[in-house]
Amino acid sequence: MKKFLLFFIITCFSVTLSAQDWLNSAFAKSLEYVTAINKNEWYKGQISNKIKHSPRHGMGICKYADGTLYIGDFSNGIVSGYGIQLAAEGQIISNCDNCAIYSGNWKSGVKSGEGTCYDKNGDIIYFGNFENDMPVDKYPTEEDFSLYKFSVIEYDNGDKYLGEINEYSLDGYGVYIWANGDLWLGNFKDDQRNGIGIYLFYNAEWATLNCKYDDCTQMTSSVEQRERDEANKEMRAQVRMQNLALIAGALSDVATGIGQVQSLVNRNSGSTTTASNTGGNTQNSGGCNCANLQSLYTRAYQKSLSGAGTAGNARGKEIVGAITGGEYGDNSAGNAAVKSSANQLVRTAQQEMSRLQQQAAKCGCTLK
């Protein structure tokens, strides 16, 4: 069973409450958990961590320091989209005489597009268009909208509704507040949720739903958003590791090429030297340079380690396949390519190490 109440007239309590007291009571449990607090403004809803000054982005509910309540859409921290603003007690909606509630479109923090103004009793004062925060049609409206009101409804089980109605049914934009603190923000038709809205759980988790007369399908949720963020973070880490391995391989190839050129120059010079320990540079006959061979061997060894690390990453959790349309845990083609390339890098480096050891043995050098 539900009880219809005029917005400012509460009849079900032994002591009459003001509108502000009623709002505080209605949203007290819902706002125990909030998503963000900014300058004493309490917000619960969708956020974007990419926005530093104010993370509000998506659908949510905001209680401002002066008691004003806004329920609806935000974009980059600013009221924008569709939503309801309820003026604090003793105040009115800007640029609208006697208006206590505005339900309609917003753009960059001001009323813009089609909207409706209600007085403190929930009756329509104006229905029409707004530009730059001001009504552009005749204010107040002369048409008869007596069947449409903004109202609060209390149910015997403790649930509440705050929003637009048509005669005695929920019809229009509003918020349904369950007794446990969960709430639904969106459109209603014939007492049922209808259209795209957001279900805000008591613990600040959320799910975006597309409903057709209370038959709702989940579009996305805060849990899914976190999973995507973690997957993207892991994929970026894998790409960074792959790029570092490729850079290390390229530097090793350059060093190997320089060493081979130097070795060719030494052989073509036909010079022979006797063993010497000057400056720690030991040279032997036949154009051998033990220090140079050791340097090339060390680079080849490091290259083999870089390739092995990349191959290990390719064997890790296969997030790339999931992000690109595969199933979680599948061995995606992208990761298989990384693994194959890394294994080839290891084999090439090991072959170079073997060649250098053979050359060092002929020169009487010991490589470590």
KEKE-3310 file (N, C-alpha, C; in steps of 0.2 Angstrom, whole numbers, plus 5000, padded with zeros to 4 digits):
npx = (5004:5003:5006:5001:5008:5008:5021:5026:5018:5016:5008:5008:5015:5016:5021:5022:5033:5046:5050:5063:5068:5061:5067:5080:5078:5073:5084:5094:5100:5104:5114:5124:5134:5145:5151:5160:5166:5165:5169:5160:5149:5139:5140:5134:5136:5140:5157:5172:5189:5198:5195:5201:5197:5184:5176:5163:5154:5142:5127:5119:5117:5117:5120:5120:5129:5120:5109:5102:5096:5101:5097:5102:5110:5128:5142:5159:5160:5151:5134:5124:5114:5100:5089:5083:5081:5079:5075:5083:5075:5065:5071:5071:5070:5082:5079:5065:5050:5042:5046:5049:5054:5063:5062:5070:5080:5098:5112:5129:5128:5117:5099:5093:5084:5070:5059:5051:5043:5039:5028:5029:5019:5019:5012:5011:5020:5026:5028:5039:5052:5069:5082:5099:5097:5085:5067:5059:5046:5029:5028:5019:5014:4999:4991:4982:4988:4984:4983:4996:5009:5022:5027:5029:5029:5025:5028:5020:5030:5041:5048:5051:5046:5051:5046:5040:5022:5007:4991:4987:4998:5015:5024:5035:5050:5060:5065:5067:5067:5073:5069:5081:5091:5096:5093:5084:5086:5079:5067:5049:5034:5017:5018:5030:5047:5055:5064:5081:5091:5099:5104:5108:5117:5117:5130:5137:5140:5136:5124:5120:5105:5093:5077:5061:5046:5048:5055:5071:5087:5104:5116:5129:5141:5148:5157:5160:5166:5178:5184:5187:5196:5207:5211:5214:5225:5234:5236:5243:5254:5260:5263:5272:5283:5286:5290:5301:5309:5311:5319:5330:5335:5338:5348:5358:5360:5366:5378:5384:5386:5395:5406:5409:5413:5425:5432:5434:5442:5454:5458:5461:5471:5482:5491:5500:5501:5509:5506:5498:5496:5492:5483:5473:5468:5469:5478:5480:5490:5486:5476:5466:5455:5452:5445:5436:5429:5423:5415:5405:5400:5394:5384:5376:5372:5364:5354:5348:5342:5332:5324:5319:5312:5301:5295:5290:5281:5271:5266:5258:5243:5230:5225:5224:5217:5204:5201:5201:5190:5191:5189:5191:5206:5210:5222:5228:5230:5239:5247:5253:5261:5270:5276:5282:5291:5299:5305:5313:5322:5329:5335:5343:5352:5358:5365:5374:5382:5388:5396:5405:5411:5418:5427:5434:5441:5450:5458:5463:5456:5446:5429:5416)
npy = (4994:5011:5028:5044:5060:5077:5088:5097:5094:5084:5070:5058:5058:5060:5072:5087:5088:5098:5101:5100:5093:5081:5077:5075:5064:5055:5052:5049:5036:5032:5041:5038:5030:5037:5043:5053:5068:5085:5100:5100:5095:5082:5067:5053:5041:5038:5039:5047:5043:5051:5064:5077:5089:5087:5072:5068:5060:5054:5046:5052:5057:5072:5081:5097:5110:5120:5113:5111:5099:5088:5077:5067:5068:5070:5078:5078:5083:5093:5098:5091:5086:5076:5080:5082:5096:5101:5114:5122:5123:5138:5144:5147:5140:5146:5161:5158:5161:5157:5144:5128:5116:5109:5100:5093:5097:5100:5110:5112:5116:5124:5127:5121:5118:5107:5108:5107:5117:5116:5121:5123:5115:5105:5107:5111:5125:5129:5123:5120:5127:5131:5143:5147:5146:5152:5153:5152:5153:5158:5163:5161:5145:5144:5133:5118:5108:5100:5086:5082:5081:5084:5074:5066:5049:5037:5021:5007:4997:5004:5009:5023:5036:5049:5061:5063:5062:5055:5058:5046:5037:5033:5042:5048:5057:5052:5046:5031:5025:5012:5004:4999:5007:5007:5013:5019:5028:5036:5035:5033:5024:5021:5016:5008:5005:5012:5013:5019:5019:5021:5010:5012:5005:5003:5002:5010:5004:5002:4999:5001:5001:4995:4996:4989:4992:4987:4975:4972:4975:4972:4984:4989:4990:4995:4985:4978:4989:4991:4979:4980:4991:4986:4975:4983:4990:4979:4974:4986:4985:4973:4977:4987:4979:4971:4981:4986:4974:4973:4985:4983:4972:4978:4987:4978:4971:4982:4984:4971:4972:4982:4976:4966:4973:4979:4968:4963:4973:4972:4960:4962:4971:4963:4963:4957:4954:4953:4945:4956:4965:4978:4991:4982:4976:4962:4956:4944:4934:4934:4944:4944:4950:4950:4958:4964:4953:4948:4959:4958:4945:4947:4956:4948:4939:4946:4950:4937:4935:4946:4942:4930:4935:4941:4931:4924:4933:4932:4920:4922:4928:4929:4942:4951:4944:4943:4957:4960:4953:4940:4925:4926:4920:4913:4908:4920:4926:4937:4937:4924:4927:4936:4928:4918:4926:4931:4919:4916:4926:4923:4911:4915:4924:4915:4907:4916:4918:4905:4905:4916:4910:4900:4907:4914:4903:4899:4910:4910:4915:4918:4918:4925)
npz = (5000:4996:5001:4996:4996:4997:4992:5002:5013:5025:5031:5037:5049:5066:5070:5061:5047:5040:5022:5020:5031:5028:5016:5021:5030:5021:5012:5021:5024:5011:5008:5017:5013:5002:4986:4982:4991:4990:4995:5005:4999:4996:4987:4977:4966:4949:4944:4937:4937:4930:4930:4939:4947:4950:4952:4947:4936:4925:4931:4946:4963:4972:4986:4991:5000:5005:5006:4995:4983:4970:4957:4945:4929:4927:4919:4917:4930:4931:4932:4919:4906:4910:4924:4941:4951:4968:4977:4991:5008:5009:4998:4980:4964:4952:4942:4941:4946:4961:4960:4966:4963:4949:4935:4921:4907:4906:4904:4905:4918:4919:4916:4901:4886:4886:4900:4916:4929:4946:4959:4977:4982:4973:4961:4943:4937:4926:4909:4897:4886:4889:4889:4892:4906:4908:4906:4890:4885:4888:4905:4920:4914:4904:4901:4905:4917:4927:4930:4931:4943:4955:4967:4983:4989:5001:5006:5014:5018:5020:5009:4997:4986:4975:4964:4948:4944:4936:4938:4948:4947:4945:4934:4923:4927:4941:4958:4966:4982:4991:5007:5012:5008:4995:4979:4964:4950:4937:4923:4924:4920:4921:4934:4934:4931:4917:4903:4901:4916:4932:4945:4961:4973:4991:4996:4987:4975:4958:4945:4928:4920:4907:4906:4902:4906:4920:4917:4916:4909:4912:4907:4910:4924:4940:4945:4933:4926:4934:4932:4918:4918:4926:4917:4906:4911:4914:4901:4896:4903:4898:4885:4887:4893:4882:4872:4879:4879:4865:4862:4870:4863:4851:4854:4858:4846:4839:4846:4844:4830:4830:4837:4828:4816:4822:4825:4811:4806:4814:4810:4796:4797:4800:4811:4825:4842:4857:4873:4885:4900:4902:4908:4911:4899:4890:4877:4863:4851:4834:4832:4842:4855:4871:4880:4872:4867:4879:4882:4871:4874:4886:4883:4874:4883:4892:4882:4880:4892:4893:4882:4887:4898:4892:4885:4896:4901:4891:4894:4904:4912:4900:4895:4884:4874:4879:4879:4866:4861:4862:4873:4891:4897:4886:4873:4866:4849:4848:4860:4858:4847:4853:4862:4853:4846:4856:4861:4849:4850:4861:4857:4847:4854:4862:4853:4848:4860:4861:4849:4852:4863:4858:4849:4859:4865:4856:4856:4868:4879:4893:4896:4905)
capx = (5000:5006:5002:5002:5009:5010:5028:5027:5013:5017:5002:5008:5019:5012:5023:5023:5040:5047:5052:5070:5068:5059:5073:5086:5076:5072:5091:5099:5103:5107:5120:5129:5140:5146:5157:5165:5164:5169:5167:5154:5144:5139:5138:5134:5134:5145:5163:5178:5195:5202:5193:5204:5194:5177:5175:5156:5153:5137:5121:5120:5113:5121:5117:5124:5130:5115:5103:5099:5097:5101:5096:5102:5116:5133:5147:5165:5159:5146:5127:5123:5110:5093:5089:5079:5084:5075:5078:5083:5070:5066:5074:5067:5074:5084:5075:5058:5046:5039:5047:5053:5057:5064:5064:5071:5087:5103:5118:5135:5126:5111:5093:5093:5080:5063:5059:5045:5044:5034:5028:5030:5014:5020:5009:5015:5019:5028:5031:5041:5059:5073:5088:5103:5094:5078:5061:5058:5039:5026:5028:5018:5010:4992:4988:4980:4992:4982:4984:5003:5012:5028:5025:5032:5025:5028:5025:5020:5036:5047:5051:5049:5046:5051:5047:5034:5016:5001:4986:4990:5003:5022:5025:5040:5057:5060:5070:5063:5072:5071:5071:5088:5096:5097:5089:5084:5086:5077:5060:5044:5028:5012:5021:5035:5053:5054:5070:5088:5092:5104:5102:5113:5117:5118:5137:5140:5141:5130:5123:5116:5100:5088:5071:5055:5040:5051:5059:5077:5093:5110:5121:5136:5141:5154:5161:5163:5171:5184:5188:5190:5202:5212:5213:5218:5232:5239:5238:5248:5261:5263:5265:5278:5288:5288:5294:5308:5313:5313:5324:5336:5337:5341:5354:5362:5362:5371:5384:5387:5388:5401:5411:5411:5417:5431:5436:5436:5448:5460:5461:5464:5477:5488:5495:5501:5504:5510:5501:5500:5491:5492:5476:5468:5466:5474:5478:5484:5491:5480:5471:5461:5454:5449:5440:5430:5425:5419:5409:5400:5397:5389:5378:5372:5369:5358:5349:5344:5338:5327:5319:5316:5307:5295:5291:5287:5274:5267:5263:5254:5236:5229:5220:5223:5212:5198:5199:5199:5184:5191:5187:5196:5210:5212:5229:5226:5236:5243:5251:5257:5266:5275:5280:5286:5296:5304:5309:5318:5327:5333:5339:5349:5357:5362:5370:5380:5386:5392:5401:5410:5415:5423:5432:5438:5445:5455:5462:5466:5453:5441:5423:5412)
capy = (5000:5018:5034:5050:5066:5083:5089:5100:5093:5077:5069:5052:5058:5064:5079:5089:5089:5102:5098:5099:5087:5075:5075:5072:5058:5050:5050:5048:5030:5031:5045:5036:5029:5042:5041:5059:5073:5090:5107:5099:5092:5074:5064:5046:5039:5036:5044:5046:5045:5055:5071:5078:5094:5084:5066:5066:5059:5049:5048:5052:5061:5077:5085:5103:5112:5124:5109:5110:5092:5087:5070:5066:5067:5075:5077:5081:5086:5098:5096:5092:5080:5077:5079:5086:5100:5103:5120:5121:5126:5145:5146:5145:5139:5153:5163:5155:5163:5152:5137:5125:5110:5109:5093:5094:5096:5104:5110:5115:5119:5129:5124:5122:5113:5107:5107:5108:5120:5115:5125:5119:5110:5100:5109:5113:5132:5131:5118:5123:5127:5135:5145:5151:5146:5156:5151:5156:5153:5162:5160:5154:5142:5145:5127:5115:5102:5098:5079:5080:5084:5082:5071:5060:5043:5033:5014:5004:4993:5009:5012:5030:5038:5056:5062:5065:5057:5057:5056:5042:5033:5035:5044:5054:5056:5051:5042:5026:5023:5006:5005:4997:5012:5006:5018:5018:5034:5036:5036:5028:5024:5017:5014:5004:5008:5012:5017:5018:5022:5018:5007:5014:5001:5006:5003:5015:5001:5004:4996:5004:4996:4997:4993:4990:4990:4983:4970:4976:4971:4976:4987:4989:4991:4997:4979:4977:4994:4990:4973:4982:4995:4981:4972:4987:4991:4973:4974:4991:4983:4969:4981:4990:4974:4969:4986:4986:4969:4975:4990:4979:4968:4982:4989:4972:4970:4987:4982:4965:4974:4986:4972:4962:4978:4980:4962:4963:4978:4969:4954:4965:4975:4958:4964:4952:4957:4948:4946:4962:4966:4985:4993:4977:4974:4957:4954:4938:4934:4933:4949:4943:4956:4947:4962:4965:4947:4948:4964:4955:4940:4950:4959:4943:4935:4951:4949:4931:4936:4950:4938:4925:4938:4943:4924:4923:4937:4929:4914:4925:4929:4931:4948:4954:4941:4945:4964:4961:4949:4933:4923:4927:4914:4910:4909:4925:4926:4942:4934:4919:4930:4939:4922:4915:4931:4931:4912:4916:4931:4919:4906:4919:4926:4909:4905:4921:4916:4899:4907:4920:4906:4896:4911:4915:4898:4899:4916:4909:4920:4915:4922:4924)
capz = (5000:4996:5003:4992:5000:4994:4993:5008:5018:5027:5035:5040:5055:5072:5070:5054:5046:5034:5017:5021:5036:5025:5012:5025:5032:5015:5009:5026:5023:5005:5008:5022:5009:4996:4981:4983:4995:4988:4998:5009:4994:4996:4980:4977:4959:4944:4944:4932:4940:4925:4932:4945:4951:4953:4948:4946:4928:4924:4934:4953:4967:4975:4991:4992:5007:5007:5007:4988:4981:4963:4956:4938:4925:4927:4914:4919:4936:4930:4930:4912:4904:4913:4931:4945:4956:4973:4980:4998:5011:5009:4992:4974:4958:4949:4936:4940:4952:4965:4958:4971:4959:4942:4932:4914:4903:4909:4899:4908:4925:4918:4913:4894:4883:4889:4907:4920:4935:4950:4965:4983:4983:4968:4955:4938:4936:4919:4905:4890:4884:4893:4886:4896:4912:4909:4902:4884:4883:4893:4912:4921:4908:4905:4899:4911:4918:4934:4932:4932:4949:4958:4973:4987:4990:5006:5006:5021:5019:5021:5003:4996:4979:4975:4957:4944:4943:4932:4942:4954:4945:4944:4927:4922:4930:4948:4961:4970:4987:4995:5014:5014:5006:4988:4975:4957:4947:4930:4921:4926:4916:4924:4941:4933:4928:4910:4900:4904:4922:4936:4951:4966:4979:4997:4997:4982:4969:4954:4938:4923:4917:4902:4908:4899:4911:4925:4914:4916:4907:4914:4902:4913:4931:4943:4945:4926:4925:4937:4928:4912:4920:4928:4911:4902:4915:4913:4894:4895:4906:4894:4879:4889:4893:4875:4869:4882:4876:4858:4863:4872:4857:4845:4857:4858:4839:4837:4850:4841:4824:4831:4838:4822:4812:4825:4824:4804:4805:4817:4806:4790:4799:4800:4816:4830:4848:4863:4879:4889:4905:4903:4909:4911:4892:4888:4870:4861:4844:4829:4832:4847:4860:4876:4883:4867:4867:4885:4882:4867:4877:4891:4879:4871:4889:4894:4877:4881:4898:4891:4878:4892:4902:4887:4884:4903:4901:4886:4897:4910:4911:4893:4895:4877:4870:4881:4877:4859:4859:4864:4880:4896:4898:4879:4871:4860:4843:4849:4865:4855:4843:4857:4865:4848:4845:4862:4860:4844:4853:4866:4853:4843:4859:4864:4847:4848:4866:4859:4844:4856:4868:4853:4847:4865:4867:4851:4858:4875:4883:4897:4896:4911)
cpx = (5004:5002:5005:5003:5011:5017:5030:5023:5014:5012:5003:5012:5015:5014:5025:5030:5041:5050:5059:5072:5066:5064:5078:5084:5076:5079:5096:5103:5107:5114:5125:5135:5140:5152:5162:5162:5168:5166:5160:5148:5145:5136:5139:5132:5141:5151:5168:5184:5200:5200:5196:5200:5187:5176:5168:5156:5148:5131:5123:5116:5118:5117:5122:5124:5124:5108:5099:5101:5096:5101:5096:5109:5121:5138:5153:5164:5154:5139:5126:5119:5103:5093:5084:5083:5078:5078:5078:5077:5071:5069:5069:5073:5076:5080:5068:5054:5042:5040:5052:5057:5057:5066:5064:5078:5091:5109:5124:5132:5120:5105:5094:5089:5073:5064:5052:5047:5038:5034:5029:5025:5014:5016:5013:5014:5021:5030:5033:5049:5062:5080:5092:5100:5088:5073:5060:5051:5036:5026:5024:5014:5003:4988:4987:4984:4990:4983:4991:5005:5019:5026:5030:5027:5029:5024:5025:5026:5042:5050:5048:5050:5046:5052:5040:5028:5011:4995:4988:4995:5010:5023:5029:5047:5057:5065:5065:5069:5069:5073:5078:5093:5097:5092:5089:5082:5084:5070:5056:5038:5023:5015:5027:5041:5053:5060:5076:5089:5098:5102:5108:5112:5119:5126:5141:5141:5135:5130:5118:5111:5095:5082:5065:5049:5043:5055:5066:5083:5099:5114:5128:5135:5148:5159:5164:5168:5178:5188:5191:5196:5208:5215:5217:5225:5237:5241:5244:5254:5264:5266:5272:5284:5290:5292:5301:5312:5316:5319:5330:5339:5341:5347:5360:5365:5367:5378:5388:5390:5395:5407:5414:5415:5424:5436:5439:5442:5454:5463:5464:5470:5483:5492:5495:5504:5505:5506:5503:5494:5490:5485:5471:5465:5471:5473:5482:5485:5485:5475:5465:5461:5450:5443:5434:5426:5420:5413:5403:5397:5392:5383:5373:5368:5363:5352:5345:5340:5332:5322:5316:5310:5300:5291:5287:5280:5269:5263:5259:5247:5234:5224:5219:5218:5205:5196:5197:5194:5185:5189:5193:5199:5212:5219:5228:5232:5241:5249:5256:5262:5272:5279:5285:5292:5302:5308:5314:5324:5332:5338:5345:5354:5362:5367:5376:5385:5391:5398:5407:5414:5420:5429:5437:5443:5451:5460:5465:5463:5448:5435:5419:5405)
cpy = (5006:5023:5040:5056:5072:5085:5092:5099:5085:5075:5062:5052:5062:5071:5081:5090:5094:5098:5096:5093:5081:5072:5072:5065:5053:5048:5049:5042:5029:5035:5043:5034:5034:5040:5047:5064:5079:5097:5105:5097:5085:5071:5057:5044:5037:5042:5042:5048:5050:5062:5073:5083:5091:5078:5064:5065:5053:5051:5047:5056:5065:5081:5091:5106:5116:5120:5108:5102:5092:5080:5069:5065:5073:5073:5081:5085:5091:5095:5097:5085:5081:5076:5083:5090:5102:5109:5119:5125:5134:5148:5144:5144:5145:5154:5161:5156:5158:5145:5134:5118:5111:5102:5094:5094:5102:5104:5115:5119:5123:5125:5126:5116:5113:5105:5109:5111:5118:5119:5120:5114:5104:5101:5112:5121:5133:5124:5121:5123:5133:5137:5149:5152:5149:5153:5155:5157:5157:5159:5165:5152:5142:5138:5123:5108:5099:5091:5077:5084:5081:5080:5067:5055:5039:5026:5011:5000:4998:5012:5019:5031:5046:5058:5064:5060:5060:5054:5052:5037:5036:5036:5050:5052:5056:5047:5037:5024:5018:5007:5003:5002:5012:5011:5017:5026:5034:5037:5031:5029:5019:5013:5009:5008:5007:5016:5015:5022:5019:5016:5008:5009:5005:5007:5006:5011:5003:4999:5000:4999:4999:4993:4994:4987:4985:4977:4973:4972:4976:4978:4987:4990:4993:4991:4978:4983:4993:4984:4976:4987:4991:4978:4976:4989:4985:4973:4979:4989:4978:4972:4984:4985:4972:4975:4987:4980:4970:4980:4987:4975:4972:4985:4984:4971:4975:4986:4976:4968:4978:4982:4968:4967:4978:4974:4961:4968:4975:4964:4957:4968:4970:4959:4959:4956:4952:4950:4952:4963:4974:4987:4988:4974:4969:4955:4948:4939:4932:4938:4948:4949:4953:4951:4963:4959:4946:4953:4961:4950:4942:4952:4953:4939:4939:4950:4943:4932:4940:4946:4933:4929:4940:4936:4923:4927:4935:4923:4916:4925:4932:4936:4951:4951:4943:4952:4964:4956:4942:4931:4924:4920:4911:4912:4914:4925:4931:4940:4929:4922:4933:4933:4919:4920:4931:4924:4913:4921:4927:4914:4910:4921:4920:4906:4910:4920:4910:4901:4911:4915:4902:4901:4913:4910:4897:4905:4915:4913:4915:4920:4920:4927)
cpz = (5000:4998:4999:4996:4996:4996:5000:5014:5019:5033:5039:5047:5060:5072:5063:5053:5040:5028:5017:5026:5033:5020:5016:5028:5026:5012:5014:5025:5017:5005:5014:5019:5003:4992:4981:4987:4992:4991:5001:5005:4994:4990:4980:4970:4955:4944:4938:4936:4936:4927:4939:4950:4954:4949:4946:4938:4927:4928:4942:4956:4971:4980:4992:4999:5010:5008:5000:4986:4973:4962:4948:4935:4927:4921:4916:4925:4936:4929:4923:4910:4906:4920:4934:4950:4961:4977:4988:5001:5011:5003:4986:4969:4954:4943:4935:4946:4955:4964:4963:4968:4952:4940:4924:4912:4906:4904:4903:4914:4925:4915:4905:4890:4887:4896:4910:4927:4939:4956:4971:4985:4977:4961:4950:4937:4928:4916:4899:4890:4888:4888:4891:4903:4913:4904:4896:4882:4889:4900:4916:4915:4909:4903:4906:4912:4925:4936:4933:4939:4950:4965:4977:4989:4996:5006:5013:5023:5020:5015:5002:4988:4979:4967:4954:4944:4939:4935:4948:4952:4944:4936:4926:4925:4938:4951:4966:4976:4991:5003:5016:5012:4999:4985:4967:4954:4939:4929:4923:4921:4919:4930:4940:4930:4920:4906:4903:4911:4926:4943:4956:4972:4985:4998:4992:4976:4965:4948:4934:4920:4912:4904:4903:4903:4916:4923:4912:4914:4909:4908:4904:4920:4934:4943:4938:4924:4928:4934:4922:4913:4922:4922:4907:4905:4914:4906:4893:4897:4902:4888:4881:4890:4886:4871:4872:4880:4869:4858:4865:4867:4852:4848:4856:4851:4837:4840:4846:4834:4825:4832:4832:4817:4815:4824:4816:4803:4808:4813:4799:4791:4799:4806:4821:4836:4853:4869:4883:4894:4906:4903:4909:4904:4890:4881:4868:4854:4840:4829:4837:4853:4865:4879:4879:4867:4873:4885:4877:4870:4882:4888:4877:4877:4891:4889:4878:4887:4897:4887:4883:4896:4898:4886:4891:4903:4897:4889:4902:4908:4904:4893:4888:4873:4872:4879:4870:4856:4860:4871:4885:4897:4891:4877:4865:4855:4845:4854:4862:4850:4847:4860:4859:4846:4850:4862:4855:4846:4857:4862:4850:4848:4861:4859:4847:4854:4864:4854:4848:4860:4863:4851:4853:4866:4862:4853:4865:4880:4887:4898:4902:4910)
residu = (MET:LYS:LYS:PHE:LEU:LEU:PHE:PHE:ILE:ILE:THR:CYS:PHE:SER:VAL:THR:LEU:SER:ALA:GLN:ASP:TRP:LEU:ASN:SER:ALA:PHE:ALA:LYS:SER:LEU:GLU:TYR:VAL:THR:ALA:ILE:ASN:LYS:ASN:GLU:TRP:TYR:LYS:GLY:GLN:ILE:SER:ASN:LYS:ILE:LYS:HIS:SER:PRO:ARG:HIS:GLY:MET:GLY:ILE:CYS:LYS:TYR:ALA:ASP:GLY:THR:LEU:TYR:ILE:GLY:ASP:PHE:SER:ASN:GLY:ILE:VAL:SER:GLY:TYR:GLY:ILE:GLN:LEU:ALA:ALA:GLU:GLY:GLN:ILE:ILE:SER:ASN:CYS:ASP:ASN:CYS:ALA:ILE:TYR:SER:GLY:ASN:TRP:LYS:SER:GLY:VAL:LYS:SER:GLY:GLU:GLY:THR:CYS:TYR:ASP:LYS:ASN:GLY:ASP:ILE:ILE:TYR:PHE:GLY:ASN:PHE:GLU:ASN:ASP:MET:PRO:VAL:ASP:LYS:TYR:PRO:THR:GLU:GLU:ASP:PHE:SER:LEU:TYR:LYS:PHE:SER:VAL:ILE:GLU:TYR:ASP:ASN:GLY:ASP:LYS:TYR:LEU:GLY:GLU:ILE:ASN:GLU:TYR:SER:LEU:ASP:GLY:TYR:GLY:VAL:TYR:ILE:TRP:ALA:ASN:GLY:ASP:LEU:TRP:LEU:GLY:ASN:PHE:LYS:ASP:ASP:GLN:ARG:ASN:GLY:ILE:GLY:ILE:TYR:LEU:PHE:TYR:ASN:ALA:GLU:TRP:ALA:THR:LEU:ASN:CYS:LYS:TYR:ASP:ASP:CYS:THR:GLN:MET:THR:SER:SER:VAL:GLU:GLN:ARG:GLU:ARG:ASP:GLU:ALA:ASN:LYS:GLU:MET:ARG:ALA:GLN:VAL:ARG:MET:GLN:ASN:LEU:ALA:LEU:ILE:ALA:GLY:ALA:LEU:SER:ASP:VAL:ALA:THR:GLY:ILE:GLY:GLN:VAL:GLN:SER:LEU:VAL:ASN:ARG:ASN:SER:GLY:SER:THR:THR:THR:ALA:SER:ASN:THR:GLY:GLY:ASN:THR:GLN:ASN:SER:GLY:GLY:CYS:ASN:CYS:ALA:ASN:LEU:GLN:SER:LEU:TYR:THR:ARG:ALA:TYR:GLN:LYS:SER:LEU:SER:GLY:ALA:GLY:THR:ALA:GLY:ASN:ALA:ARG:GLY:LYS:GLU:ILE:VAL:GLY:ALA:ILE:THR:GLY:GLY:GLU:TYR:GLY:ASP:ASN:SER:ALA:GLY:ASN:ALA:ALA:VAL:LYS:SER:SER:ALA:ASN:GLN:LEU:VAL:ARG:THR:ALA:GLN:GLN:GLU:MET:SER:ARG:LEU:GLN:GLN:GLN:ALA:ALA:LYS:CYS:GLY:CYS:THR:LEU:LYS)
# end
